[in-house]
Amino acid sequence: MKYKKKPVIIEAIQWTGENLKEVLDFTGKADNFEKYFKSFEQYSDFVKSDGNTFKIFTQEGVMLASVGDFIIRGIHGEHYPCKPEIFEMTYEKVID
């Protein structure tokens, strides 16, 4: 059988490696963020030292967004990374 993806409008942001504040605002902080980081600057330094990889905590575990990946907010408020080539084939910009 074949299936067609239902048309759903999503929200997404592209991780550029330079927009950590915007990405963090988009995804929200992990529940235990303050346990590990005392400031945004400390977190920013950690991300840079960790290969500029943005970690997304999901029900399935930690997913990694590399520079260039899009981070999508799903229909239940969850977040997950998507490679740019897949994103471009799957989504198109909506004009408000």
C-alpha positions in Angstrom: 0.0 0.0 0.0 1.0 3.6 -0.5 0.4 6.5 1.8 0.5 10.2 1.4 1.7 12.5 4.2 -1.1 14.7 5.5 -0.5 18.4 5.0 0.6 19.8 8.4 2.1 23.2 9.1 5.1 22.9 11.3 7.4 25.4 13.0 11.1 25.0 12.5 14.4 26.8 13.0 17.8 26.1 11.4 20.7 25.6 13.7 23.5 27.8 12.2 26.0 27.4 15.0 25.6 31.1 15.7 22.0 31.3 16.8 22.1 29.3 20.0 19.9 31.7 22.0 17.2 31.6 19.3 17.3 27.8 19.1 17.2 27.5 22.9 14.2 29.9 23.0 12.5 27.7 20.3 13.1 24.4 22.0 13.1 25.5 25.6 15.6 24.4 28.2 16.0 20.8 29.3 14.4 20.1 32.7 17.8 19.8 34.4 19.5 22.7 32.5 20.2 24.7 35.7 21.7 21.6 37.3 24.6 21.6 34.8 24.9 25.2 33.6 24.9 28.4 35.8 24.6 30.8 32.8 23.8 30.9 29.1 27.5 31.7 28.5 28.6 28.6 30.2 26.1 26.6 28.1 27.3 28.3 25.0 30.9 27.4 25.7 29.9 23.8 26.3 28.1 23.6 23.0 31.1 25.1 21.1 33.5 22.7 22.9 31.2 19.7 22.0 31.6 20.2 18.3 28.8 22.8 18.0 26.2 20.1 18.3 22.8 21.0 19.8 21.4 18.2 21.9 17.6 17.7 21.8 16.1 15.6 24.6 13.2 13.4 23.3 11.2 10.5 24.6 13.4 8.3 22.4 16.6 9.7 23.9 19.0 12.4 23.0 19.1 13.5 19.3 21.9 15.6 17.9 21.4 18.6 15.6 24.5 19.5 13.6 25.2 22.9 12.2 22.8 23.3 9.2 20.1 20.9 10.5 16.6 22.2 11.0 14.9 21.7 14.4 11.3 20.9 13.9 8.5 21.3 16.5 6.1 18.4 16.0 2.4 18.4 16.3 2.6 17.4 20.0 5.2 20.1 20.9 8.1 17.7 20.6 11.4 18.7 18.9 13.6 16.7 16.6 16.4 17.5 14.1 16.1 17.1 10.3 18.9 17.2 7.8 18.6 20.2 5.4 18.3 18.1 2.3 15.4 16.1 3.7 13.8 19.3 5.1 13.9 21.0 1.7 12.4 18.0 0.0 9.6 17.7 2.6 8.6 21.2 3.5 8.0 24.5 1.9 7.8 27.9 3.5 4.2 29.1 4.3 3.4 32.7 3.6 1.3 34.2 6.5 
